[in-house]
Amino acid sequence: MDGVYEVKKINPSCFDKTTEEILSNLEKTKNSFWNLDRECANFLNTLIKIKNAKNVLEIGTSNGYSGIWILEALKETKGKLTTVEYWEKRQSVARANFSKCVPEVYAESKIGAAVIVLEDMLDEIKQNKREKFDFVFIDANKKEYIEYFELIDKMINKGSVILADNILTHYKKVEDYVNALFDNPSYQSQILPFGAGMMLSYKISD
Ligand SMILES: C[S@@+](CC[C@H](N)C(=O)[O-])C[C@H]1O[C@@H](n2cnc3c(N)ncnc32)[C@H](O)[C@@H]1O
């Protein structure tokens, strides 16, 4: 093969100097906090802009690395983020990172077990106390992806996007999620074989 492209190269940052420094520092500890790699974070950011998403849900906040990339995209789309994490300490580190990096974008931090938090938010949606989401990023307990999906499906409309991480690195744990999406005629899905492997799903009908 001629001229193989070195895929790790990322275009110049969309961030200011302070945010770029914070991101670079977070990248040094990414294995301890299970953060996305920069390539996937850049993809997530670009996808939110392309979708023009206004109401993003993230499941698995950690220290806020991916959240910073989501918020930067939402600055452009004028949207907001809701992010879920069961470790209070991590959620507070994330909140501090969000306010240092992208203070102008609204981020709602939810602390608790994802399934319980999602059930509560679904109740709020049913009572018209909360709007449906239009973009969901799944990156928490791999064995629970299928449970997240069963709830998320009721929390999004046609035209919405679900992106799930660790599809290839944790295939056995997420296999039921992958099958459920591929077998569901309301969704068009594709596994993207970069980073830890992501599954991109588009809701084509309600
Ligand atoms: C892979 S990390 C998220 C990384 C983050 N999205 C990023 O790229 O910066 C997964 C996070 O989900 C949290 N988590 C795992 N299971 C969870 C659950 N059942 N409910 C809520 N949070 C959970 C973990 O504590 C961890 O911080």
The ligand as a Gaussian input file, in Angstrom:
#p B3LYP/6-31G(d) Opt

LIG

0 1
 C      -15.086000       5.402000      30.895000
 S      -15.324000       6.496000      32.230000
 C      -16.014000       7.931000      31.469000
 C      -14.973000       8.749000      30.759000
 C      -15.477000      10.057000      30.262000
 N      -16.625000       9.897000      29.386000
 C      -14.363000      10.739000      29.489000
 O      -14.092000      10.330000      28.359000
 O      -13.766000      11.664000      30.058000
 C      -16.756000       5.813000      32.967000
 C      -17.277000       6.574000      34.162000
 O      -18.586000       6.080000      34.436000
 C      -18.746000       5.956000      35.814000
 N      -19.735000       4.890000      36.033000
 C      -19.542000       3.563000      35.891000
 N      -20.669000       2.913000      36.117000
 C      -21.593000       3.840000      36.417000
 C      -22.967000       3.777000      36.763000
 N      -23.595000       2.615000      36.840000
 N      -23.607000       4.915000      37.005000
 C      -22.976000       6.112000      36.916000
 N      -21.677000       6.242000      36.586000
 C      -20.998000       5.120000      36.359000
 C      -17.356000       5.611000      36.354000
 O      -17.228000       6.015000      37.706000
 C      -16.452000       6.368000      35.415000
 O      -16.061000       7.609000      35.946000

